[in-house]
Amino acid sequence: MLILDGKAVAATRRELLKTKITHFQQNTGRVPHLVVVIVGDNPASQIYVRNKVIACVNVGMKSSKIELPATTTQLEMNALIDKLNLDSGVDGVLVQLPLPKGLSEDEINSRLSPLKDADGFSFSSLGHLLAGQPLVKPCTPFGIMLMLEHYKIPVAGKNVVVVGRSNIVGKPMALLLTMADATVTLCHSKTKNLREFTSRADIVIVAAGKKHLLGKDDFKKDAVVIDVGMHGSGKGQPICGDVRMSELEGCVSACSPVPGGVGPMTISTLLENTVHLAEQRKLKNK
């Protein structure tokens, strides 16, 4: 079974990105700048944000972290988004999820400029993706497509099942696969007899958010399995995914591990999106 090592792929892509950043700096006198906004003190979110900031530093980008209290109001959040939209020194903005109660993710996604949307979650960004003309591609689905490409796993003409229909992974994943000429089935919590769909698929992308949901009996022999799930980060809890990977050896042709699979690719594509947005703004302002 081939292990789809997202950590290794991300490292390779970061080296290429460093060259782009150097060229950008030579042409503009500055480096691309990502602003990460975190509201409240969610421990997992703090870890994710720290990893993103470190990743920026490692490729030579500028990264700023804006920390807000959990008591932040929607009006205050809106004012911050408006300010960042207008800041010519900011190329990408990411608002770390989840948000505390009282703040609307939809409000932020409708307000954030697609020209600053490093995550690709804004309604405008998703609309461009639906039309087949993405400004940026949502990070996790984009990372999965790049990982498949790196390992020369063909998508065109393949029967692909995506488990999960979130705006973050499932829906945009289905769109990117369709744009790459795959035949896509989007399954979810209300799908009856899920195994009937997954067991016939050439590629299965599991983003259900349910620990160890699927195992060897849910996939056909030689299938490619991408596990997007991430569970267990407390003391004594090993990190695992939506797939029981220990069962898959000798049953499927390839599988992404958790951790070390999709996660590193998500951070890598966030950096790539930010640099792409910076380059597009530079061209527009010529």
Phi and psi in degrees as a GROMACS rama.xvg file:
@    title "Ramachandran Plot"
@    xaxis  label "Phi"
@    yaxis  label "Psi"
@TYPE xy
-78.1779  127.491  LEU-2
-91.4834  120.649  ILE-3
-83.9766  95.1903  LEU-4
-82.9054  93.0991  ASP-5
-64.7315  -31.1151  GLY-6
-63.3064  -42.0886  LYS-7
-70.2698  -41.7417  ALA-8
-63.3609  -43.8748  VAL-9
-61.589  -39.5937  ALA-10
-62.7897  -40.5215  ALA-11
-63.5988  -43.3447  THR-12
-70.6992  -32.3039  ARG-13
-65.5736  -34.316  ARG-14
-64.0349  -40.8286  GLU-15
-65.7618  -37.0358  LEU-16
-66.8174  -35.1889  LEU-17
-58.2968  -38.5864  LYS-18
-65.0506  -42.2118  THR-19
-61.1834  -42.0792  LYS-20
-65.7622  -39.4456  ILE-21
-61.3538  -44.4184  THR-22
-63.7241  -41.7595  HIS-23
-61.4855  -43.5229  PHE-24
-64.8652  -39.7653  GLN-25
-63.9592  -33.8062  GLN-26
-85.7435  -24.736  ASN-27
-119.675  -16.9324  THR-28
82.1984  8.62597  GLY-29
-148.157  169.87  ARG-30
-107.883  156.524  VAL-31
-57.0281  146.429  PRO-32
-126.431  120.135  HIS-33
-107.328  130.51  LEU-34
-108.266  126.262  VAL-35
-109.693  125.777  VAL-36
-107.453  127.088  VAL-37
-127.221  131.564  ILE-38
-114.898  125.146  VAL-39
88.6711  -172.655  GLY-40
-124.53  37.3147  ASP-41
-59.2943  120.039  ASN-42
-59.1522  -42.9201  PRO-43
-63.8104  -41.2484  ALA-44
-63.3659  -38.7384  SER-45
-60.6371  -39.5947  GLN-46
-66.3681  -45.5364  ILE-47
-60.48  -44.1351  TYR-48
-65.0018  -43.4446  VAL-49
-59.0509  -42.2541  ARG-50
-64.0381  -36.7556  ASN-51
-69.6895  -40.0768  LYS-52
-64.0795  -43.8928  VAL-53
-62.2505  -41.2998  ILE-54
-61.955  -39.6278  ALA-55
-60.7523  -48.0401  CYS-56
-59.992  -40.1286  VAL-57
-66.3467  -25.3376  ASN-58
-100.92  0.516578  VAL-59
90.2223  18.0393  GLY-60
-92.3706  162.617  MET-61
-92.6722  137.363  LYS-62
-134.876  133.166  SER-63
-121.5  140.243  SER-64
-113.588  125.607  LYS-65
-108.991  114.429  ILE-66
-102.671  126.448  GLU-67
-120.576  148.909  LEU-68
-71.0093  158.381  PRO-69
-63.539  -16.3955  ALA-70
-84.6903  2.28892  THR-71
-56.5207  134.09  THR-72
-88.1117  164.551  THR-73
-63.2656  -37.8716  GLN-74
-62.4127  -40.3898  LEU-75
-66.7035  -39.7661  GLU-76
-66.0914  -42.5908  MET-77
-60.5576  -41.7556  ASN-78
-63.0255  -39.2249  ALA-79
-65.5728  -45.1248  LEU-80
-60.451  -43.7094  ILE-81
-60.1813  -41.2967  ASP-82
-64.0142  -44.5136  LYS-83
-67.5609  -35.6813  LEU-84
-58.0471  -35.2797  ASN-85
-92.548  -9.79089  LEU-86
-77.6319  111.388  ASP-87
-68.6067  -15.2412  SER-88
-90.1205  1.73832  GLY-89
-112.482  126.704  VAL-90
-100.255  -33.1821  ASP-91
-140.509  144.649  GLY-92
-127.325  135.391  VAL-93
-130.291  126.454  LEU-94
-103.089  113.906  VAL-95
-68.1127  131.477  GLN-96
-102.93  154.932  LEU-97
-80.7456  161.432  PRO-98
-96.1055  151.232  LEU-99
-63.6398  160.358  PRO-100
-58.3492  142.345  LYS-101
100.985  -13.6329  GLY-102
-110.274  137.984  LEU-103
-101.241  118.408  SER-104
-62.7797  -38.2942  GLU-105
-63.3435  -38.7496  ASP-106
-62.1964  -41.8488  GLU-107
-67.5022  -43.2372  ILE-108
-67.268  -26.2348  ASN-109
-83.4643  -18.9827  SER-110
-98.5061  -33.9575  ARG-111
-66.7374  130.419  LEU-112
-64.3019  134.73  SER-113
-63.6088  -18.5774  PRO-114
-78.2814  -8.04402  LEU-115
-121.615  2.13019  LYS-116
-83.1462  86.23  ASP-117
-69.0219  -26.7511  ALA-118
-82.7707  -24.4554  ASP-119
77.7495  23.0943  GLY-120
-98.116  -14.0016  PHE-121
-62.9172  154.252  SER-122
-60.8816  -37.2286  PHE-123
-65.6151  -41.9994  SER-124
-63.0237  -43.4147  SER-125
-66.9849  -33.817  LEU-126
-65.2343  -42.3067  GLY-127
-62.7425  -38.2644  HIS-128
-64.0167  -43.523  LEU-129
-60.7284  -34.7729  LEU-130
-79.9444  -1.68928  ALA-131
80.4045  15.6949  GLY-132
-130.491  64.0376  GLN-133
-65.8418  136.868  PRO-134
-77.5155  -48.297  LEU-135
-138.728  161.96  VAL-136
-109.013  136.768  LYS-137
-50.2107  137.214  PRO-138
-58.4758  -50.4558  CYS-139
-66.1821  -49.4829  THR-140
-59.513  -40.5937  PRO-141
-61.553  -43.6334  PHE-142
-61.6112  -38.4313  GLY-143
-64.8707  -43.1787  ILE-144
-61.8743  -40.4966  MET-145
-67.1773  -36.845  LEU-146
-66.2595  -42.9578  MET-147
-61.9302  -41.3284  LEU-148
-63.8218  -42.6574  GLU-149
-59.7044  -41.3978  HIS-150
-89.0449  10.3122  TYR-151
55.625  41.2621  LYS-152
-94.1946  111.253  ILE-153
-68.4494  145.015  PRO-154
-112.279  -37.4774  VAL-155
-57.2162  128.921  ALA-156
79.3877  -3.5006  GLY-157
-85.1742  153.386  LYS-158
-89.6819  112.071  ASN-159
-119.118  132.065  VAL-160
-111.148  129.372  VAL-161
-109.584  123.689  VAL-162
-102.949  111.215  VAL-163
121.242  138.97  GLY-164
-128.233  31.5463  ARG-165
-70.7841  159.679  SER-166
-73.373  -15.4343  ASN-167
-84.0094  -40.8689  ILE-168
-124.219  -63.8949  VAL-169
-56.2697  -56.217  GLY-170
-65.0302  -51.0747  LYS-171
-65.1389  -29.748  PRO-172
-61.3385  -44.6928  MET-173
-61.5896  -38.8975  ALA-174
-66.6956  -45.3684  LEU-175
-63.7436  -39.6554  LEU-176
-65.3712  -40.2926  LEU-177
-64.3941  -41.392  THR-178
-62.2373  -26.0473  MET-179
-92.677  12.1804  ALA-180
74.2334  24.665  ASP-181
-83.9505  158.748  ALA-182
-98.0953  114.782  THR-183
-113.243  134.743  VAL-184
-116.137  126.213  THR-185
-102.963  110.578  LEU-186
-103.577  162.832  CYS-187
-159.749  -169.21  HIS-188
-65.0426  -21.6138  SER-189
-97.0112  1.08998  LYS-190
-69.1976  128.262  THR-191
-86.8958  139.184  LYS-192
55.5725  57.4507  ASN-193
-53.0103  -38.8144  LEU-194
-60.1882  -30.3598  ARG-195
-61.1408  -31.863  GLU-196
-83.5335  -48.6311  PHE-197
-67.5479  -33.0479  THR-198
-74.1112  -9.13938  SER-199
-106.751  -4.54383  ARG-200
-85.0843  145.492  ALA-201
-75.8858  -36.026  ASP-202
-133.068  132.4  ILE-203
-123.324  125.452  VAL-204
-112.291  114.817  ILE-205
-105.795  109.972  VAL-206
-132.892  52.1999  ALA-207
-87.9813  -22.0931  ALA-208
74.9142  24.9327  GLY-209
-124.287  118.956  LYS-210
-56.6238  127.96  LYS-211
53.6964  38.9702  HIS-212
-64.9102  -40.5916  LEU-213
-121.874  150.02  LEU-214
-138.771  -164.465  GLY-215
-59.5081  -32.8377  LYS-216
-72.2393  -8.65468  ASP-217
-94.4029  -3.06998  ASP-218
-127.194  150.075  PHE-219
-81.6034  160.042  LYS-220
-63.009  137.881  LYS-221
73.9977  13.2461  ASP-222
-70.9638  159.63  ALA-223
-105.009  126.443  VAL-224
-118.096  124.003  VAL-225
-112.017  119.487  ILE-226
-103.46  113.685  ASP-227
-94.8901  -13.3273  VAL-228
-65.3655  154.012  GLY-229
-147.918  113.235  MET-230
-135.85  144.715  HIS-231
79.5163  98.3212  GLY-232
-131.898  8.07645  SER-233
-84.605  178.742  GLY-234
-62.8444  130.066  LYS-235
76.3807  4.39171  GLY-236
-111.185  104.373  GLN-237
-65.8234  144.079  PRO-238
-72.3763  133.549  ILE-239
-143.974  176.227  CYS-240
-117.119  -160.363  GLY-241
-80.7033  -11.7814  ASP-242
-114.713  140.376  VAL-243
-82.2791  82.76  ARG-244
-62.8799  -30.6835  MET-245
-61.0306  -19.6448  SER-246
-85.7681  -12.5847  GLU-247
-87.4288  -17.1504  LEU-248
-56.0101  126.226  GLU-249
82.3627  -2.58829  GLY-250
-110.584  -34.4323  CYS-251
-121.995  163.102  VAL-252
-84.2209  -29.881  SER-253
-156.007  150.438  ALA-254
-153.639  143.148  CYS-255
-89.8876  135.2  SER-256
-81.2878  162.845  PRO-257
-131.996  117.677  VAL-258
-81.2822  178.211  PRO-259
97.3938  4.79273  GLY-260
-107.172  -93.4893  GLY-261
-72.3108  -34.1827  VAL-262
-53.5793  -53.6656  GLY-263
-61.3735  -31.6506  PRO-264
-68.6983  -34.3411  MET-265
-63.4758  -43.2855  THR-266
-68.1919  -40.0177  ILE-267
-61.3152  -43.0401  SER-268
-72.8251  -26.4266  THR-269
-60.6842  -43.6702  LEU-270
-65.5033  -42.3744  LEU-271
-63.2267  -40.8501  GLU-272
-62.0228  -42.3735  ASN-273
-63.1596  -43.9844  THR-274
-64.7652  -40.7238  VAL-275
-61.1856  -44.3079  HIS-276
-63.1956  -40.0146  LEU-277
-62.1868  -42.9285  ALA-278
-65.7672  -39.6325  GLU-279
-65.7716  -39.8877  GLN-280
-66.9423  -35.8588  ARG-281
-63.7517  -43.408  LYS-282
-64.8279  -39.8326  LEU-283
-67.4045  -31.4223  LYS-284
-90.6706  2.74631  ASN-285
